[in-house]
């Protein structure tokens, strides 16, 4: 495995939970601010930064392999085609076998929204299996204890893009069990169906409900659904909402906070984890505050 040099959430971990001053650092899509998202080098960059959690998104190929992608399609914004040329249109991941998907270059294009991002030409969309294997084989200090916050990208309005919730959950759990990661994984989703299916397969695996809007009385709904963690859009969190969730036994991991101003607010609100595109910068910020 080549090394690319680039400058959360175990409930039983002493670093995690109410009463701790320092929130865990979750590297959003690895280290999206500095490396093309959801690639192995992006996850390596987060490991090098000593992030506590690697956050990523999952889709499923035609031959039922769990792969890492935020979009359910191979998009022109992220990947080049098998011929190395720009894609004319997006291609559903579910329509491709893993072998076909591996012909796309998903590391050469950089995201203009992130000026620090450096291309990693020739990188392919990794599988969840490959992410676990890379972490296990790496020598990074954070590797033995790093956790994984993995999102099922599933859309009730577009069922053709994914397996059913039960099948999706089963495929994900097979990979988790293969690597013995049951205690190091959080399965998150906007769609509660897969979270419920994960709990059916293994009640001990933590789940996180993603939300994008201001939801009143969210804690009772999450508890009723059997969710362990609330992961809201950070624009909607308040100190009182965070306290209410934590009082109900939930942990709070907002997304996606990228500035010191936002990090200050998150600390004041008392969140349990911060999801960020810049894990190295957040780690440095917390160290400066003598919180890590």
N, C-alpha and C positions, 0 to 999 in steps of 0.2 A: 504494500500500500504506500503510494507516494505521500509525502508530507507536504502540505501546502502551508507556507509560513505567512500568516496574516496576524498584523496587529489589529412549581418546582415542586415532588410534593409528597414525600413519604410521611404518612400520618404518625408513624411511630418514631420518626427521626427527631433527635433533639433540636435540629435546626429549623424544624417546621412546626407551626401552630401558634395559637393564641398565647400571648405573653412573651413572645420573642420580639426583640426590637428590630431585627434585621429580616426583611422579606427575602425569600429565595429569588434568585435571578433565573428567568426563563429566556433562553435564546430563541426568539421568534423566527421560525423557519430556518433555524440554525443561527446565522448571523447575517440577516438579510441586508443590514446596512452596509456591510463590507464585502459580501460574497453572494453570487447568484443564489437565490433562495432554494431551500430544500434539496441542495446537492450535498454529497459527502464532504467536500471542502468547507461548505458552510457549517456543517456540524463539527468538523475538526476545529474550525476557528472558534466556535463556542466552547469546545472542550479546552482549547488552549487558554481561553479567557477564564477558565474555571467556573463556567456557568453551572448552576445546580441542576437545571432541567433543560433538555433539548425539546423544543416545541416543533411540531410538524403536522402535515396533513396527509391523509391517505385516500387513495382511489384503488380501483381493482381492474386488472386487465381482462381481456377476453378469455384467457386461460386461467383466470382466478388467482392471479398473483397480486398481493398487496404492494402497491408502489407509493412513492412519496411525491405528492403534487397538490398544490393548493387548488388548482382548477381541475375539473373533471375532464378536461380536454388538453391536448398538447397545443399550446397557443403560439401565434406568431410573435407575441411579445416576449416569450420566454425561451423558445427553442427554434433551432434551424432544422430544416427537413433532412431526410436521409441522404439527399444529394448535396448537403451543405448550403443550400440556398434558403432564402426566406420563405416561410410558409405563406400560401395565399389565403388559407383559412384554417380555423382550429379543427383538430381531429379528435373525436371522442376517444379517451383512453380505453374505454370498455370495448371499442371496436378493434383494438390492436392486441396481438399476443405480446408477451414480454420480449420475445426475440425481435419482433417488429418495432416495439417501442424503444429498444436499446439502439436503434439506428439513428435516433434523433439526438442532436447536440443541444443540450440544455445548460451549457456553461459559457458559451461564447458571447451571449447577449447580456449587456448590463442594463440595469434599471435606472433610467434618467432621474428618478425621484431620489436616488441614493448616490450622491456624487463620489462617495468613498468606495463604492462597489468596484471590485476588480474582477475581470473575467477569468474564467477557468476553462479555456477551450477544450472541447472534446468530452466534457463531463456528461454522463447520461443520467436519466432519471433513475434514482436508486430504488431498490425494494426495501421494505421494512426489515427483512432478513439481513440485507447488506448493511443497513444502518447499525443494527445490533451487533453484527459481526465486526464491523469497523471499530466500534467502541470497545468491544471485548479484546480485540487484537492490538489496540493502540497502547502506547506507553504513557499517555497523558495522566497527570496527577489526578484529575477529576474523574477519569474514566470508571474506576471501580465503584463509585457511589453515585454517579450522575443518573438522573431519572429521565423519563420520557413522557411527554405530554402529547398524545397522538390523537388527531381529530379524524373522525369519519366524515368524509364529504359526501353527503347523501341528500337527495332532493325529492321530496314527495311529489312535486309537480313534474319531475323528469325521471321516472323510475327506470327508463332504459339506460341511464348513465351509470347505474350501480346495481349490484346484487340486492336482494331483499334485505331488510334490516337484520333478520336472523342469520342469513347466509353471510352477510358482511361481518357481523360480530363473530361468527364462527371462524371465518378465515383469519381475522385479526387475532383471535385467541389462540389459534393453532401456532402462529408465529411467536406469540408471547410465551406460550408453554415450551416451545422448542428451545428457547434461549433461557428459560427459567426466570423471566422478567416479571412475574406476577406481582411482586412487591415493589417493583421499580417503575411501574407504568400507571399513568392516568389516561383513561379514554375520555375524550371530550367530544362534544357535538352540539350544534344548534338543534339537531333533530333528536328528541328524547328517545325515539324508538330504538336506536342502536344501543343507547345507554342502558335501557331496560333489558335488552337482549344480553348484553355483557354481564349484567348482574345475575341473570338466570344461569349463565354458564359458570360464573365464579363470583359469588357475592363479595369476596374479599378484594377484588380489583376495584380501585377507586374510579369514580366517574365525575366528570365536570360538565355542568350545563353552561353553554355559551349563550349570552344574550346581547342584543345590539341596541335595545331601547330601554327607556325608563319603565320598569315594571313595579307596580305597587304590591306590597306584601309578597315579595318573591320567595322569602324563606319558607313559608308553609308549602308552597307549590313544589319547591325543590326537595324538601323533606319527604313529601308525599310521593314523589317520583323516585325516591331512593338515591338521590344524588348526594355526593360528598362535598363537592366544590362548586362555587358559583364563579363564573368567569365572564364578567360584564365588560362592555365597552367602557373604557375609563372615563369617558365624557359624562357617564350617567352615575358614577359612584359618588356617594357622600359619606361623611364620617358616620352618620346615624345609620345609613343602610349597611355599611360594613359591620358596624357593631351589632345590628340586629341579626345579620346572617351568622356572625360568629357566636352570638348568644344562643342561636338555634342549633349550634354544632356544625355549621358549615365553615369552610375556609374560602377566602376570597382572593382571586387571581385575575386582576383586570388586564385588558389588552387595549392597544399596544402603546406603551409610554416610552418616548424617545428623547425627552429633554429634561434638564435638571429641574425646571419648574414643575413638570409633571411628576417627577420622582419625589420632589419635596412634598407635593400634595399627597402622593400615595403613602409616604411615610407618616404624614400627619393623620391620614385616614386610618392607618393601622392595618393595611392589607397584609396578607400572608405571602404573596408572591407578586412579582412584577414581570410581565411579558414585554420584551423589548427587542427592537431590531439591532440594538447595539449592546450586546452583553458585556463586552470588554469595557466599554465606557461606564456602564452601570456598576460593574464590579469595582472599578477605580473610584467612582463617586461614593460608593458605600465604604470603601476603605478610607477615603479622605475623611469621612464622617466618623471613622473608627467604629463602624458597625460590623465589619468583617475582619 
